[in-house]
Amino acid sequence: MSDALATVLDYHQRSKHSLRRYAAGPHGLDWANQPDPFRRFDGAPRVPLPLLAGELPPDWADLHRPGAIEPRPLTQASLAALLQLALGLAAWKQYGTSRWALRCNPSSGNLHPTEGYVVMPAGSGLHAGVYHYQSHDHVLERRCRFTDDPGLPGDGFLVGLTAIFWREAWKYGERAFRYCQHDAGHALAAIRYAAAVLGWRVWLLEGWSDDDIAALLGLTRAADYADAEREQPELMLWVQTGTGEMADHWRAAPPEALTQAVARGEWRGRANPLSPRHGQDWPVIDVVAKAAHKPRMPPLPAAAPPPCPPLDLDDARQPVEDGLDLLRRDLLPPALDDIVLAGDEVEVPLLILAEEVAAVEAAVGGIVAGAIAGCRRLRIVPVALHHVRATDDQFADLPRRQPMPRLVLDPGLRAGDGDADGAGAA
């Protein structure tokens, strides 16, 4: 085993929550130094992007039929649609004086350590160059204007993702590196779905090294991050907007013309600091990031993913033969797996408080009743905590007041067996 792999595995064990302890993290949230969720590059030219005026024509089923969506031409408007649907803001929420944004790409703790960049060819309605997507204002910030031909094909563009470890470490401490990788995967999936809506395809450039990505996106420009938290390279994508195929050499490493264009380009902008100060740093994050630093690698054999089977949206509404299972469990919360059909009602035992029953019935009752033959209504049965048991004897010596990390419903439990008022809780 290499030293780098051993370091990564050691971090994995160290940053796991266990039955005896939590992974190292802050003992409370330092609200005065909460990281700014939006990275900005002051002094970089800004390109406002249009917002979608309404729904796009494709529906969900079209995404499962190869060739069903005609590729849209690469324009400033279609690029804006991709970024809005993949990395843009979905809503604003407010409680009291606090106001915060929700985005289309999910994030652990809504902290959003992932930053997005695009590298555009000439002829796309933009100057050829490197742009940072700033989701708060739905604008592109031009970090680099190419003065040389970058050699980018005209039927696609690059998307780069980076991570800011501090955004996650502020809340999660040593586990931040885990969450940054997790969130990069969410962002990749969001980009692929958004591209599919436009009839585009996305390729992961798995041969590129972290150094390749960092140089292309300007992450190595120390002066541009003088007072700001640094960004770490995550991955690089090629978005194919035409009907052609991506050249194999692109998957191995950046073409020389692109490398030279980056080195000779005109760079603008300084990154904003995200917090006034860092109350606590977590050195192990930098240790594991160094160990996981990716070199150039031979690309995997090119292979198109198998086509998805046709999606029948009507199957979610078909009656179930015996009323004891659901055809489409992915449409329902996992806790609804254990149901009992009693006459024309469905009883569902859930580990909830008695006062929550009405709200849960109202929220999911229509879905369940429509999916189970002979069911007219849903009745929630709150289950007492003494019907919940640990799956292993090693829980026995834990203090009674400590929550048990892994709990399952007793397989023998059925609706109506528990105490509805929660008596006898463990």
Disulfide bonds with the S-S distance in Angstrom:
none
